[in-house]
Amino acid sequence: MEAEVFLLTSNAFHVVGASYHSTAAEIFDLVEEAGFSALVSEAELHKAQQTLLTPRLRLAAEISWLPELSDAEISTVMSAQGKFAETALLDFVGNFAELAKANILADFCVRQSVSEEIVSALLKAWEWIEPDTVLAFLRSTRRAAGMPDPDAKLLNTCLHDLRGAHAVIVVASVLGGKDPGSVMRMLVDDEVLKSSPSSLLPAMVKEYEKRNERILSTAAADISDTISKAKTGSLELSAGLIRIVELLQEWSKFARPIAGFYRWRGHSEPRTKALFFEIRSYLLDLVNNENKLDEAKKLILWSGAFLAETEDLKKVSDKDLADIEAVMADQQAAELFAPLAAACETAKSAHKEFSKVVIRSGVVTSAPNPVGLFVSTLEGYLAKGGDANLAAVASLDLSLSFNNDYDDPEVAYKLLQAVMHRLKDCAVSQATMDRLGDDAETLFGNWKIPEIEKQKGNRSRMMTLVEESILIAPPGLKTEFSTLHSALTKQRRDTRMKLVGWGVIIAIIAVPIVLSNSKKTSSYSSSTASDTYRSSTTSANKPFTPDYSTTSNNSIHVVPPTPVDTRSEVKPLPGVGQSLNRSELRYCIFQGKRLDLLRSLAFTDAAVSSFNALVSDFNGRCANFRYRQNDMDQVKSEAASKTSQFMTEASTIAKGW
């Protein structure tokens, strides 16, 4: 039903001048009289007559006229056409029957652009229209006119059509007024706040979408084209992002006014949802394949602001934003940690010079390199807000490497003591500090006890070394060295008990040696030979593996992107004597490195159990295998450059303990 056809002045009852009670004979007479007046064309009169005398056509005319109003009220309404201002009109129709009121307001909307007050009144009128009441009125008037009763099902169909016609009129009026987007949004949002919105609302939303279909389709196509050009490089990424946000603003201008309707229905508007996931697919590509985190974050924020109007899309957008911010934080932490990791590697590669400088100058910033470099880098990392626990573990790994790999417990102890001093005012966990303290005691014993043992034939020198050790020993060892000192003193007083005395000394010395050796290292089996994995460290410099994926149900599942290069790690099947390909060999070598680092991160019983489970799984797959020598050479070469990565991966695993 077109808007101009709906005009009350075009209704068959008005054209002929008939009432709801007019009989067929009266209608014939009225048509004849109107023909003499020449005010209406003969064709219009004939059409109106046919409408009023044909039951199906008459029903549409009856409900689009002024049902339940008296002839006097109808006359007043028609004589006042075009004379009312909005406020006066609302007062005038206030007590009219709802369907008549709706038709009068719709007729007013046809004639001019209207405010939200008129549309709200029309929405409310449709909210209270009762088909049964209308049917009862029509049955009464038709019987008086000698016409057959109207069909109830046909009435509902006609009311549906009339509602659609009113929606066309209202949307056209709103779009023709000032700031139509704001008016439409206010109307929709106000309606959905009700427990039961007007039956006119869905028809209005449908008509609004229909009228803006071309604009929205063009914007969506332009966004797709921009994404395609940015992917192929024919459009710079920065220019592409600017264009996308401009198009999103254009989209939002026309789509946002009806977003409240879809929120009320509990799902996203289909076209908006499709566009959201198209942009999301592109930003995931920026993250996973191009490492363009800042640009991807901008897209997440923009698509969330302009498209994620409903709860389902908002959850996805918020999760994506949290994930990418976590990845960016990890990357920033990795960049901050990289110099410290490099300083540790430099110290290991120049361990002989490092040891000389520690003995000569101590572990201080002013010491020559590589010691000064390590200390200044450590202090710089902590000053910039670096993870103190990560710094502690990295430093512990360096310290233990001097004890385990280079057989220099003195340097290992002095290095660890200096690090602990610098960490005392930092936010280091108690578990980490306890571990550092335990390892410091072990290192001190590894350093001092062999020195004392070498002086077995020189009791005086042994006494002096023990006394010196008591002064500088960690608190946990002072009692042990004091006991040793007492035993030596007694031996000096009682030469007749020499053998017994030496037995005590040996026993006292042997116990810490055994204890210290038990803390040194752990071994794991690999390939056809046994490799020894010792101390551990961590690093935040992990490769970016964000937890994104798109799925058919438009939810987000956190998974790493599938590697596309040949440097993948594949777990071998459990067993022995298998021939491993390069990817499986890479897993065994790399996992061994990670286990080596993880050993010093197992601070609790639960962590130890988790670590042991990893070792058991590792040994079940990598204890004994065959391989090609060129594969082994290649993998070992790769591993040599991934120390920081292994630190990061070990730290990530340990956080899950």
matplotlib code that plots the C-alpha trace (Angstrom):
import matplotlib.pyplot as plt

x = [0.0, 1.7, 1.8, -0.2, -2.9, -3.2, -4.3, -7.6, -8.9, -8.2, -10.2, -13.3, -15.6, -14.5, -14.5, -18.1, -19.2, -20.5, -20.5, -19.9, -23.7, -24.4, -26.3, -25.6, -28.5, -27.3, -23.9, -25.3, -27.2, -24.1, -22.0, -24.7, -24.9, -21.0, -21.0, -23.2, -20.9, -17.9, -15.5, -14.3, -13.6, -15.9, -13.1, -12.4, -16.1, -16.4, -13.3, -14.6, -18.0, -16.5, -14.3, -17.2, -19.4, -16.7, -16.3, -12.5, -11.7, -14.2, -12.4, -9.1, -11.0, -12.8, -9.7, -7.8, -10.7, -11.9, -13.4, -15.3, -15.7, -19.2, -20.2, -19.9, -16.4, -15.5, -16.8, -14.7, -11.6, -11.9, -12.8, -9.7, -7.3, -4.0, -5.0, -3.5, 0.0, 1.6, 0.7, -2.9, -3.3, -2.1, -4.6, -7.4, -7.0, -6.2, -9.5, -10.2, -10.2, -6.7, -7.0, -8.7, -6.0, -3.3, -4.8, -5.1, -1.5, -0.2, -2.1, -0.4, 3.0, 2.3, 1.8, 5.0, 8.2, 7.3, 8.9, 9.5, 6.4, 4.0, 5.8, 5.8, 2.0, 1.6, 3.7, 1.6, -1.6, -0.6, 0.4, -3.2, -5.1, -7.2, -8.3, -11.3, -12.6, -12.2, -13.9, -16.8, -17.3, -17.2, -19.6, -22.1, -21.8, -21.9, -25.1, -26.6, -25.5, -26.8, -23.2, -21.8, -19.7, -16.0, -13.6, -11.4, -8.3, -8.7, -8.9, -5.6, -4.0, -5.4, -4.2, -0.7, -0.8, -2.0, 0.8, 3.3, 1.8, 2.1, 5.7, 6.6, 4.9, 6.6, 10.2, 9.8, 8.7, 11.6, 14.2, 12.9, 13.3, 16.3, 18.9, 16.9, 19.5, 19.1, 15.3, 15.2, 17.6, 15.6, 12.4, 13.8, 15.6, 12.5, 10.4, 12.7, 12.9, 9.2, 8.4, 6.4, 7.3, 4.7, 3.9, 4.7, 8.4, 9.5, 7.8, 9.6, 13.0, 12.4, 11.5, 14.4, 16.8, 15.2, 15.7, 19.3, 20.2, 22.1, 24.2, 25.2, 25.9, 28.2, 30.0, 30.5, 31.8, 34.2, 35.6, 36.1, 37.9, 40.1, 41.1, 41.9, 44.1, 45.9, 46.6, 48.1, 50.1, 48.5, 47.3, 49.5, 48.3, 48.1, 46.0, 43.9, 43.1, 42.1, 39.7, 38.3, 37.5, 35.8, 33.6, 32.8, 31.7, 29.4, 28.1, 27.4, 25.5, 22.9, 23.1, 23.4, 19.9, 18.3, 21.0, 18.8, 16.1, 18.6, 19.9, 16.4, 16.0, 19.2, 21.3, 23.3, 22.0, 23.1, 25.0, 26.7, 27.8, 29.2, 31.1, 32.5, 33.9, 35.3, 37.3, 38.2, 39.6, 41.8, 43.1, 43.9, 46.0, 47.8, 48.6, 49.5, 51.2, 52.5, 53.0, 51.2, 50.0, 49.3, 47.4, 45.4, 44.5, 43.2, 41.0, 39.7, 38.8, 37.1, 35.2, 34.1, 33.0, 31.1, 29.9, 29.8, 26.4, 25.1, 26.3, 27.6, 29.9, 30.9, 32.2, 34.3, 35.6, 36.5, 38.2, 40.2, 41.3, 42.4, 44.3, 46.2, 47.0, 48.4, 50.5, 51.7, 52.6, 54.6, 56.4, 57.3, 58.5, 60.6, 62.1, 62.9, 64.5, 66.5, 69.5, 69.8, 69.5, 72.2, 74.4, 74.1, 75.1, 78.0, 79.2, 78.9, 80.8, 83.6, 83.4, 87.2, 87.5, 84.3, 85.8, 89.0, 87.1, 84.9, 87.9, 89.8, 87.1, 83.9, 80.4, 79.8, 78.8, 82.3, 83.9, 85.4, 83.3, 81.8, 81.0, 80.2, 78.0, 76.0, 75.6, 74.6, 72.2, 70.6, 70.2, 68.8, 66.3, 65.1, 65.0, 62.7, 60.2, 61.3, 60.1, 62.3, 61.5, 62.6, 65.8, 66.4, 66.0, 68.2, 70.9, 70.6, 71.1, 74.3, 75.6, 74.9, 76.6, 79.9, 79.4, 78.2, 79.8, 83.0, 83.7, 84.1, 81.8, 83.6, 82.5, 79.1, 78.6, 79.9, 77.7, 74.6, 75.2, 75.6, 72.4, 70.5, 71.7, 70.3, 67.0, 66.3, 64.2, 62.5, 59.2, 60.6, 58.4, 59.3, 59.6, 62.2, 64.2, 64.1, 65.4, 68.2, 69.1, 69.3, 71.4, 73.7, 74.3, 75.1, 77.5, 79.3, 79.8, 81.0, 83.6, 84.8, 84.7, 87.1, 89.5, 89.4, 89.7, 92.9, 94.5, 94.0, 97.7, 97.8, 95.5, 96.3, 95.5, 92.3, 91.3, 92.0, 89.9, 87.0, 87.1, 87.1, 84.2, 82.2, 82.4, 81.2, 79.0, 75.2, 73.2, 72.1, 75.6, 77.2, 76.1, 77.6, 81.0, 80.9, 80.4, 83.4, 85.5, 84.6, 85.7, 89.0, 89.6, 88.9, 91.3, 94.1, 93.6, 93.4, 96.1, 95.5, 92.1, 93.6, 92.0, 88.7, 89.0, 89.8, 86.9, 84.6, 86.2, 85.8, 82.2, 81.4, 83.0, 81.5, 77.9, 77.8, 79.7, 77.1, 74.3, 75.9, 76.4, 72.7, 71.7, 73.9, 72.4, 69.8, 70.3, 67.9, 68.5, 68.4, 69.3, 72.0, 74.1, 73.2, 73.1, 73.3, 70.8, 71.7, 70.6, 67.6, 66.6, 63.7, 63.1, 60.2, 61.4, 58.9, 57.7, 54.2, 51.7, 48.3, 45.2, 43.0, 40.9, 37.8, 35.1, 31.9, 29.8, 31.6, 33.1, 36.7, 38.9, 42.4, 44.8, 48.3, 48.6, 49.8, 53.5, 54.0, 57.8, 60.0, 61.2, 58.3, 58.5, 56.6, 56.4, 57.8, 55.7, 56.7, 59.3, 63.0, 65.2, 63.0, 64.3, 63.3, 62.8, 64.0, 60.8, 60.8, 64.5, 64.0, 61.4, 63.7, 66.7, 64.6, 62.5, 65.8, 66.9, 63.6, 63.8, 67.3, 65.9, 62.8, 64.7, 65.5, 61.9, 60.3, 59.9, 57.0, 56.0, 53.3, 55.9, 58.3, 55.6, 54.8, 58.4, 58.9, 55.9, 57.5, 60.8, 59.0, 57.2, 60.5, 62.4, 59.6, 59.9, 63.5, 65.6, 67.0, 66.6, 68.3, 68.8, 70.6, 73.8, 72.9, 69.5, 71.3, 73.8, 71.0, 68.9, 71.8, 72.7, 69.1, 69.1, 72.3, 70.5, 67.3, 68.5, 66.2, 63.3, 63.9, 64.0, 60.7, 59.0, 60.3, 59.0, 55.6, 55.4, 56.4, 53.7, 51.2, 52.5]
y = [0.0, 3.2, 6.2, 8.4, 5.7, 5.7, 9.4, 9.6, 11.8, 8.9, 6.4, 5.0, 6.1, 9.7, 9.7, 8.5, 10.2, 7.0, 5.9, 2.5, 1.9, 2.9, 0.2, -0.8, 1.3, 4.3, 3.8, 3.8, 7.0, 8.7, 7.7, 9.2, 12.4, 12.7, 12.2, 15.3, 17.4, 16.7, 17.1, 13.5, 11.7, 9.0, 6.5, 7.3, 7.0, 3.7, 2.4, 3.6, 2.0, -1.3, -1.2, -0.6, -3.3, -6.0, -7.6, -8.2, -4.8, -3.2, -4.6, -2.9, 0.4, 0.0, -0.5, 2.3, 4.7, 5.9, 2.8, 3.3, 7.0, 8.6, 10.3, 13.7, 12.9, 11.7, 15.0, 17.0, 15.1, 15.5, 19.2, 19.8, 18.2, 20.1, 22.6, 21.0, 21.6, 18.5, 19.3, 20.2, 17.1, 14.8, 16.5, 16.2, 12.4, 11.6, 9.9, 8.3, 4.6, 3.3, 2.2, 5.5, 7.4, 5.5, 6.3, 10.0, 10.2, 8.3, 10.7, 13.5, 11.9, 11.7, 15.4, 16.5, 15.5, 14.9, 14.8, 11.7, 12.6, 11.9, 8.7, 7.6, 8.2, 6.1, 3.3, 3.4, 3.3, 0.2, -1.3, -1.1, -2.0, -5.1, -7.1, -8.6, -5.1, -4.0, -7.2, -6.6, -3.1, -4.1, -7.0, -4.5, -1.9, -4.4, -6.0, -2.5, -1.9, -5.3, -6.6, -10.0, -10.4, -9.8, -12.8, -12.8, -14.3, -11.8, -9.0, -10.0, -10.0, -6.5, -5.2, -6.6, -4.8, -1.6, -1.8, -2.1, 0.9, 3.0, 1.9, 3.1, 6.5, 6.9, 6.0, 8.3, 11.1, 10.5, 10.3, 13.6, 15.4, 16.8, 14.3, 11.2, 8.8, 10.2, 10.3, 6.7, 5.5, 7.2, 5.7, 2.2, 2.4, 3.8, 1.0, -1.9, -0.6, -1.7, -5.3, -5.6, -3.1, -1.9, -4.3, -1.4, -1.4, -4.5, -3.2, 0.2, -1.5, -3.5, -0.5, 1.5, -1.3, -1.4, 2.3, 2.2, -1.1, 0.5, 2.7, -0.2, -2.5, 0.0, 0.7, -3.1, -3.6, -0.7, -2.1, -5.5, -3.8, -1.8, -4.9, -6.7, -3.9, -3.6, -7.3, -7.3, -4.1, -2.0, 0.2, 1.2, -0.2, 3.2, 4.6, 1.4, 1.8, 5.4, 4.4, 1.5, 3.7, 6.3, 3.6, 2.2, 5.7, 5.8, 2.3, 3.2, 6.3, 4.2, 0.9, 2.1, 3.6, 0.2, -1.7, -1.5, -3.6, -6.4, -6.2, -6.6, -9.7, -11.1, -11.3, -9.1, -7.6, -10.1, -7.6, -5.9, -9.3, -10.4, -7.2, -7.5, -10.9, -9.9, -7.1, -9.5, -12.0, -9.2, -8.1, -11.7, -11.8, -8.7, -10.2, -13.8, -13.3, -9.7, -8.9, -5.6, -5.4, -1.7, -1.7, -4.8, -3.2, -0.1, -2.3, -4.1, -0.8, 0.6, -2.5, -2.9, 0.8, 0.9, -2.7, -4.5, -3.2, -6.6, -8.7, -11.6, -9.3, -7.3, -10.4, -11.4, -7.8, -7.6, -11.0, -10.0, -6.8, -8.5, -11.1, -8.6, -6.4, -9.4, -10.2, -6.6, -6.7, -9.9, -8.4, -5.3, -7.4, -9.5, -6.3, -5.1, -8.4, -8.9, -6.8, -8.7, -12.1, -10.9, -9.8, -13.3, -14.9, -12.6, -13.5, -17.2, -16.9, -14.9, -16.9, -16.9, -13.2, -12.8, -14.9, -12.9, -9.6, -10.9, -12.0, -8.8, -6.1, -7.7, -7.7, -4.0, -1.6, 0.0, -3.4, -3.9, -5.8, -8.3, -8.0, -4.3, -4.8, -7.5, -5.5, -2.3, -4.2, -5.9, -2.6, -0.9, -3.7, -3.5, 0.4, 0.2, -2.0, -5.3, -8.6, -9.0, -12.7, -13.2, -11.2, -13.5, -16.7, -15.4, -14.4, -17.7, -19.6, -17.5, -18.2, -21.9, -22.1, -21.0, -23.7, -26.6, -25.8, -24.0, -25.5, -22.1, -22.1, -19.0, -16.8, -18.5, -17.6, -14.1, -13.4, -14.8, -12.9, -9.6, -10.3, -11.1, -7.9, -5.9, -7.8, -7.3, -4.2, -5.6, -7.4, -10.9, -13.7, -15.5, -18.8, -17.3, -15.7, -19.0, -20.8, -18.2, -18.6, -22.4, -22.3, -19.7, -22.0, -24.8, -22.7, -21.5, -25.0, -26.0, -23.2, -23.4, -27.0, -28.2, -25.4, -26.6, -30.3, -29.5, -28.5, -31.8, -32.0, -28.4, -28.1, -24.5, -23.5, -25.4, -23.6, -20.2, -21.1, -22.3, -19.1, -17.0, -19.0, -18.5, -14.8, -14.7, -17.8, -17.5, -17.7, -21.2, -22.5, -20.7, -23.4, -26.1, -24.3, -23.5, -27.2, -28.0, -25.4, -26.9, -30.4, -29.0, -27.2, -30.4, -32.3, -29.9, -30.3, -34.0, -35.5, -38.9, -38.9, -37.9, -40.7, -40.1, -36.4, -36.8, -39.1, -36.3, -33.8, -36.1, -36.8, -33.1, -32.2, -35.2, -34.3, -30.8, -32.1, -34.8, -32.2, -29.8, -32.4, -33.4, -29.8, -29.4, -31.1, -33.5, -35.8, -36.8, -39.4, -38.4, -39.9, -42.6, -40.8, -39.2, -35.4, -33.6, -30.8, -28.4, -25.0, -23.1, -19.6, -17.8, -15.1, -13.1, -13.0, -15.5, -15.7, -14.2, -17.0, -15.2, -17.1, -16.2, -18.2, -17.6, -20.3, -21.0, -20.1, -16.8, -17.4, -17.0, -20.0, -19.3, -21.3, -20.5, -20.0, -23.0, -22.7, -22.4, -22.7, -25.9, -25.1, -26.8, -29.0, -32.3, -34.7, -38.2, -41.1, -42.8, -45.5, -46.2, -46.7, -44.7, -42.8, -39.2, -36.6, -33.1, -31.7, -34.6, -34.2, -30.5, -31.2, -33.5, -31.1, -28.0, -29.7, -30.9, -27.2, -26.2, -28.9, -27.8, -24.3, -25.5, -27.4, -24.2, -23.0, -25.9, -24.2, -26.1, -29.8, -29.3, -27.7, -30.6, -33.1, -31.2, -31.0, -34.7, -35.5, -33.5, -35.4, -38.7, -37.8, -36.5, -39.7, -41.8, -40.1, -39.0, -41.3, -43.3, -42.6, -42.6, -39.5, -38.1, -36.2, -33.2, -33.0, -33.0, -30.4, -28.1, -28.4, -27.8, -24.7, -23.5, -24.2, -22.2, -19.0, -19.6, -19.3, -16.3, -18.1, -21.2, -19.0, -17.4, -20.8, -22.3, -19.3, -19.6, -23.3, -22.7, -20.0, -22.8, -24.8]
z = [0.0, -1.2, 1.0, -1.3, -1.5, 2.3, 2.5, 4.3, 1.4, -1.0, 1.0, -0.8, 2.1, 1.7, -2.1, -2.2, 1.0, 2.5, 6.2, 7.7, 7.8, 4.2, 2.3, -1.3, -2.5, -0.6, -2.0, -5.6, -4.9, -3.4, -6.4, -8.7, -6.8, -6.7, -10.5, -11.0, -8.9, -11.2, -8.2, -8.6, -11.8, -13.0, -12.8, -9.2, -8.3, -10.1, -8.3, -4.9, -5.5, -6.4, -3.3, -1.0, -2.5, -2.8, 0.7, 0.4, -0.9, 1.5, 4.5, 3.6, 3.1, 6.4, 8.6, 6.9, 7.4, 10.8, 12.6, 15.9, 15.3, 15.0, 11.8, 13.6, 14.7, 11.2, 9.8, 12.3, 11.5, 7.7, 8.0, 10.1, 7.6, 7.5, 10.1, 13.3, 14.7, 16.2, 19.9, 19.0, 16.9, 19.8, 22.1, 19.4, 18.9, 22.5, 23.2, 19.8, 19.2, 18.6, 15.0, 14.0, 15.9, 14.1, 10.7, 11.6, 12.8, 9.7, 7.5, 9.3, 8.7, 4.9, 4.8, 6.5, 8.4, 12.0, 15.4, 17.5, 19.6, 16.7, 15.8, 19.4, 19.6, 16.4, 17.9, 21.1, 19.1, 17.3, 20.7, 21.9, 18.7, 19.5, 16.3, 18.2, 19.0, 15.4, 14.2, 16.5, 15.2, 11.6, 12.1, 13.7, 11.0, 8.1, 9.4, 9.6, 6.0, 4.8, 4.1, 4.9, 8.1, 7.7, 7.9, 11.0, 9.2, 6.4, 8.9, 10.4, 6.9, 6.2, 9.5, 8.7, 5.3, 7.0, 9.6, 6.7, 5.0, 8.2, 8.6, 5.1, 5.9, 9.2, 8.0, 5.0, 7.3, 9.8, 7.0, 5.6, 8.9, 10.8, 12.2, 11.1, 12.6, 16.1, 15.9, 14.6, 17.3, 20.1, 18.8, 18.7, 22.0, 23.8, 22.4, 23.3, 26.9, 27.2, 28.1, 24.9, 22.1, 19.6, 16.8, 14.4, 15.4, 13.4, 10.3, 10.8, 11.2, 8.1, 6.1, 7.5, 6.4, 3.0, 2.4, 3.5, 1.8, -1.1, 1.2, 3.5, 0.7, -0.9, 2.4, 2.9, -0.6, -0.2, 3.1, 1.4, -1.5, 0.9, 2.8, -0.4, -1.6, 1.7, 1.7, -1.8, -1.1, -3.7, -0.8, 2.1, 5.4, 7.1, 4.2, 4.3, 8.0, 7.6, 4.7, 6.8, 9.8, 7.4, 6.0, 9.4, 10.4, 7.4, 8.1, 11.8, 10.7, 9.1, 11.0, 14.6, 14.8, 14.7, 16.7, 19.8, 18.1, 17.5, 21.0, 22.2, 20.0, 21.3, 18.2, 15.8, 12.6, 9.9, 7.7, 10.6, 12.0, 8.6, 8.3, 11.9, 11.2, 7.8, 9.5, 12.4, 9.9, 8.5, 11.9, 12.8, 9.6, 10.7, 14.1, 13.1, 9.8, 9.8, 13.5, 13.0, 16.6, 16.9, 13.6, 14.6, 18.0, 16.2, 14.0, 17.1, 18.8, 15.7, 14.8, 18.4, 18.6, 15.3, 14.9, 18.3, 19.4, 20.6, 23.4, 21.2, 19.1, 22.2, 23.9, 20.9, 20.5, 24.2, 24.2, 21.1, 22.7, 25.9, 24.0, 21.8, 24.7, 26.5, 23.5, 23.2, 26.9, 26.4, 23.4, 25.3, 28.2, 25.7, 24.2, 27.7, 28.8, 25.6, 26.7, 30.0, 28.2, 25.8, 28.7, 30.3, 27.0, 26.7, 30.2, 29.4, 26.1, 27.9, 31.2, 31.8, 31.5, 33.6, 36.4, 36.4, 36.7, 39.5, 41.5, 40.8, 40.9, 42.3, 40.8, 40.5, 37.8, 37.7, 37.0, 33.5, 30.9, 30.7, 34.5, 34.3, 31.3, 33.1, 36.3, 34.5, 32.2, 35.2, 37.1, 34.0, 33.5, 37.1, 36.9, 33.9, 35.7, 34.4, 36.0, 39.1, 39.2, 35.6, 36.4, 39.4, 37.4, 34.5, 37.0, 38.8, 35.5, 34.8, 38.3, 38.1, 34.8, 36.4, 39.1, 36.8, 33.4, 34.3, 37.8, 39.4, 42.5, 44.0, 41.1, 41.0, 44.7, 44.5, 41.4, 43.1, 46.3, 44.4, 42.5, 45.7, 47.2, 44.2, 44.3, 48.0, 47.5, 44.4, 44.0, 44.0, 45.1, 48.4, 46.6, 44.2, 47.1, 49.0, 45.9, 45.5, 49.2, 49.0, 45.8, 47.4, 50.4, 48.0, 46.0, 49.1, 50.3, 46.8, 47.0, 50.6, 51.6, 48.9, 50.0, 53.6, 52.6, 50.6, 53.9, 55.7, 56.6, 57.9, 60.9, 61.6, 58.0, 58.2, 61.3, 59.6, 56.6, 58.7, 60.8, 57.6, 56.2, 59.4, 58.9, 55.3, 55.2, 54.4, 57.6, 56.9, 56.9, 59.8, 62.3, 60.1, 59.9, 63.6, 64.3, 62.0, 63.8, 67.2, 66.0, 64.7, 68.1, 70.0, 67.7, 68.3, 72.1, 72.0, 69.8, 71.2, 69.5, 66.2, 64.1, 65.7, 65.2, 61.5, 61.2, 62.5, 60.1, 57.1, 58.1, 58.5, 55.3, 53.4, 54.3, 52.8, 49.8, 49.2, 49.8, 47.4, 44.7, 45.0, 44.2, 41.2, 38.3, 36.9, 33.9, 31.1, 28.4, 24.8, 21.4, 21.5, 24.2, 27.6, 27.7, 31.1, 31.6, 34.4, 35.6, 34.3, 33.2, 31.5, 29.0, 28.0, 24.4, 23.0, 19.4, 18.9, 18.9, 19.6, 20.6, 17.7, 15.3, 13.5, 13.6, 11.9, 15.0, 15.2, 18.6, 19.4, 20.4, 21.6, 19.4, 18.0, 14.3, 12.3, 11.3, 7.6, 7.6, 7.8, 11.4, 13.2, 16.2, 16.1, 19.1, 18.2, 19.1, 22.4, 21.9, 21.4, 18.4, 16.1, 13.1, 13.7, 10.9, 11.4, 13.0, 15.5, 16.2, 16.7, 19.4, 21.3, 21.2, 21.9, 24.7, 26.3, 26.4, 27.9, 30.6, 31.4, 32.1, 33.9, 36.6, 38.5, 38.2, 40.2, 43.6, 45.0, 45.4, 42.7, 40.4, 41.0, 40.1, 36.9, 36.0, 36.6, 34.4, 31.6, 32.1, 32.0, 28.8, 27.3, 28.1, 26.7, 23.3, 23.1, 25.3, 22.3, 18.6, 15.2, 13.1, 10.1, 10.9, 8.7, 10.5, 13.9, 12.7, 11.4, 14.6, 16.9, 14.9, 15.3, 19.0, 19.5, 18.5, 20.5, 24.1, 24.8, 23.2, 25.4, 28.5, 27.6, 26.8, 30.0, 32.0, 30.3, 31.2, 34.8, 35.2, 34.6, 37.6]

ax = plt.figure().add_subplot(projection="3d")
ax.plot(x, y, z, "-o")
ax.set_aspect("equal")
plt.show()
